[in-house]
């Protein structure tokens, strides 16, 4: 008797399996989930490799708490700050949701920087994972921009003037800077349209972009695998063998070049003689 023979299946289990089989026959979800979830992990993988998943989990927390806050927040210069006070003081568990969203944003930025630093120090951005690195860099910039756009939504003095400084610095960049500044301000100066612009970017544009690039990032990670730690014996052996192969190829090229050098003053002999008829 195997561990699978545990008795007859209940109606709930049968229904669930039938639904999964129905969906799998039409979408191949089992194959996709197996390809995504079940793969070989390099020996020596540690908690350092979980920073990316931590950042993704924090993004999910930001999305959930952001949706809840959006139900009560009013993106208007006359009522924005009062709506924040209402969420914090009067909405049930509002202080907790807002605190999770506020500190979760800072935690996400810190974790993304740590994750990118680990990848850089370990050399995990090298061939064949260059596109994984590029998508991660785009996610870093999007995360920082999401923090900037969300900071203004409180609409108090500190948030207002900090955003003014940030946008003015951006607008001082050459060529595209003034145009980007006008887009962010929604006009020549800060006002009600600026708050609405930041709210739409923070709630729609950036989360959609982050979700898209997270999908691309996970695809590359799944397809190319996780890079081995620098102290991996297998990785060191492979790098040593590759270096030896490069040196042998360089020596062979030098040796071949030395044999084909024509001494000065002697005519070059063609490799294939033409016979004149």
C-alpha positions in Angstrom: 0.0 0.0 0.0 1.5 3.3 -1.0 1.1 6.7 0.6 -1.4 7.7 -2.1 -3.8 4.9 -1.2 -5.4 6.7 1.7 -9.0 5.8 1.0 -11.7 7.1 -1.3 -11.7 10.7 -2.3 -14.4 13.0 -1.0 -16.7 14.9 -3.3 -14.8 18.2 -2.7 -11.5 16.6 -3.8 -13.1 15.0 -6.8 -14.7 18.3 -7.9 -11.4 20.2 -7.4 -9.5 17.7 -9.5 -12.1 17.8 -12.2 -11.9 21.5 -12.3 -8.1 21.5 -12.5 -8.2 18.8 -15.2 -10.7 20.8 -17.2 -8.6 23.9 -17.1 -5.4 22.0 -17.8 -6.8 20.4 -20.9 -7.6 23.8 -22.3 -4.6 25.9 -21.1 -1.8 23.5 -20.0 -1.6 25.2 -16.6 -0.1 22.1 -15.0 2.8 22.0 -17.4 3.4 25.8 -17.0 3.3 25.6 -13.2 5.6 22.6 -13.2 8.1 24.4 -15.5 7.9 27.5 -13.3 8.0 26.0 -9.8 10.0 22.7 -10.1 13.6 23.2 -11.3 17.1 22.5 -10.1 18.6 24.9 -7.6 22.4 25.3 -7.4 24.2 23.8 -4.4 25.0 26.5 -1.9 21.9 28.6 -2.4 21.2 30.5 0.7 18.9 33.2 2.1 20.7 35.8 0.1 18.9 34.5 -3.0 15.5 35.2 -1.4 15.8 39.0 -1.5 14.1 39.2 -4.9 11.1 37.2 -3.6 11.0 39.5 -0.5 10.8 42.5 -2.8 8.0 40.9 -4.8 6.1 40.1 -1.6 6.4 43.7 -0.5 5.1 44.9 -3.8 2.1 42.6 -3.3 1.6 44.1 0.2 1.8 47.6 -1.3 -0.8 46.7 -4.0 -3.3 45.4 -1.5 -2.9 48.2 1.1 -2.9 50.7 -1.8 -6.3 49.4 -3.1 -7.8 49.7 0.4 -6.4 53.3 0.9 -7.7 54.3 -2.6 -11.3 53.5 -1.4 -11.1 56.4 1.1 -8.5 58.8 -0.4 -9.6 61.9 -2.3 -7.0 63.2 -4.8 -8.1 66.9 -4.4 -5.9 69.7 -3.0 -8.7 70.8 -0.6 -9.6 67.4 0.8 -6.5 65.2 0.3 -4.9 65.9 3.7 -8.3 65.6 5.5 -8.9 62.2 3.9 -5.6 61.0 5.2 -6.5 62.1 8.7 -9.9 60.4 8.3 -8.2 57.1 7.2 -5.7 57.3 10.1 -8.1 58.4 12.9 -11.6 57.1 12.0 -11.5 54.2 9.5 -11.4 50.8 11.3 -7.8 49.6 11.2 -7.0 52.5 8.9 -4.0 53.5 10.9 -2.6 50.0 10.4 -3.2 49.8 6.7 -1.7 53.3 6.2 1.3 52.4 8.3 1.9 49.2 6.4 1.7 51.1 3.1 4.0 53.9 4.3 6.7 51.7 5.9 6.3 49.0 3.3 7.3 51.5 0.6 10.6 52.2 2.4 11.2 48.6 3.1 10.6 47.7 -0.6 13.2 50.3 -1.8 15.8 49.0 0.8 15.2 45.4 -0.2 15.4 46.1 -3.9 18.8 47.9 -3.4 20.1 45.0 -1.3 18.9 42.5 -3.9 20.6 44.5 -6.7 23.8 44.9 -4.6 24.0 41.1 -4.0 23.6 40.4 -7.7 26.3 42.9 -8.6 28.8 41.7 -5.9 28.2 38.0 -6.8 28.6 38.7 -10.6 25.1 37.3 -11.3 24.6 39.9 -14.0 27.1 38.3 -16.4 26.3 36.1 -19.4 23.7 34.7 -20.0 21.8 36.8 -17.5 22.2 40.3 -18.9 18.5 40.8 -19.6 17.7 39.6 -16.1 19.9 42.4 -14.8 18.4 45.0 -17.2 14.8 44.2 -16.1 15.9 44.4 -12.5 17.4 47.8 -13.1 14.2 49.0 -14.6 12.3 47.7 -11.6 14.6 49.6 -9.3 13.9 52.9 -11.1 10.2 52.2 -11.1 10.2 51.5 -7.4 11.9 54.7 -6.6 9.6 56.7 -8.9 6.6 55.0 -7.2 8.0 56.2 -3.8 8.3 59.8 -5.2 4.8 59.9 -6.6 3.3 58.5 -3.5 5.1 60.9 -1.2 3.1 63.9 -2.6 -0.3 62.3 -2.0 -0.3 63.3 1.7 -0.3 66.9 0.5 1.3 68.5 3.5 4.1 71.1 3.6 6.9 68.6 3.8 5.5 66.4 0.9 4.8 69.5 -1.2 8.2 71.1 -1.0 10.1 67.9 -1.2 8.3 67.0 -4.4 8.9 70.6 -5.8 12.7 70.1 -5.2 12.7 66.7 -6.9 10.7 67.8 -9.9 12.8 70.9 -10.3 16.0 68.9 -10.3 14.5 66.6 -12.9 13.5 69.6 -15.0 17.0 71.0 -15.0 18.3 68.0 -16.9 19.4 68.9 -20.5 17.1 68.4 -23.6 14.4 66.3 -22.1 14.4 67.7 -18.6 12.0 70.6 -19.1 9.5 68.4 -20.9 9.6 65.7 -18.2 9.1 68.5 -15.6 6.0 69.8 -17.4 4.6 66.3 -17.6 5.0 65.7 -13.9 3.6 69.1 -12.9 0.8 68.8 -15.4 1.6 72.4 -16.4 4.1 75.1 -15.8 3.6 75.1 -12.0 2.4 72.9 -9.1 -1.4 72.9 -8.5 -4.5 70.7 -8.3 -3.6 69.1 -11.6 -0.2 68.0 -10.3 -1.8 66.0 -7.4 -4.2 64.3 -9.9 -1.3 63.6 -12.2 0.8 62.0 -9.4 -2.1 60.0 -8.1 -2.9 58.5 -11.6 0.8 57.7 -12.2 1.1 56.2 -8.7 -2.0 54.1 -8.9 -2.1 53.0 -12.5 1.0 53.6 -14.6 3.8 52.5 -12.2 2.0 49.4 -10.7 1.2 48.2 -14.2 4.8 48.7 -15.3 6.2 47.0 -12.2 3.8 44.0 -12.7 4.9 43.7 -16.3 8.6 43.8 -15.6 8.2 41.4 -12.6 6.7 38.9 -15.1 9.6 39.4 -17.5 12.1 39.2 -14.6 10.7 35.9 -13.4 10.6 34.5 -16.9 14.3 35.1 -17.3 15.1 33.7 -13.9 13.1 30.5 -14.6 14.5 30.1 -18.1 18.2 30.8 -17.2 18.2 29.5 -13.6 19.7 31.0 -10.5 23.4 31.8 -10.6 25.7 29.9 -8.4 27.3 31.5 -5.4 30.9 32.8 -5.9 32.2 30.1 -3.6 30.6 27.2 -5.5 33.3 24.6 -6.4 31.5 23.8 -9.6 31.4 27.4 -10.6 35.1 27.9 -9.8 35.9 24.7 -11.8 33.9 25.9 -14.8 35.5 29.3 -14.8 39.0 27.8 -14.5 38.3 25.5 -17.4 37.0 28.4 -19.5 40.0 30.5 -18.7 42.4 27.6 -19.6 40.5 27.1 -22.9 40.9 30.8 -23.7 44.6 30.7 -23.0 45.1 27.6 -25.2 43.2 29.3 -28.0 45.4 32.4 -27.7 48.6 30.3 -27.7 47.4 28.5 -30.8 46.6 31.7 -32.6 50.0 33.1 -31.8 51.7 29.9 -32.9 49.8 29.9 -36.2 50.6 33.6 -36.8 54.3 32.9 -36.2 54.4 30.1 -38.8 52.7 32.1 -41.5 54.9 35.2 -41.2 56.8 35.9 -44.4 60.5 37.0 -44.0 61.3 40.6 -45.2 62.6 40.8 -48.8 61.0 37.5 -49.9 58.0 37.3 -52.2 54.8 35.9 -50.7 54.0 32.4 -52.1 50.3 32.0 -52.8 48.6 29.2 -51.0 47.2 27.8 -54.3 49.1 28.1 -57.6 47.3 29.0 -60.8 48.3 26.9 -63.8 48.4 29.0 -67.0 47.1 27.2 -70.1 
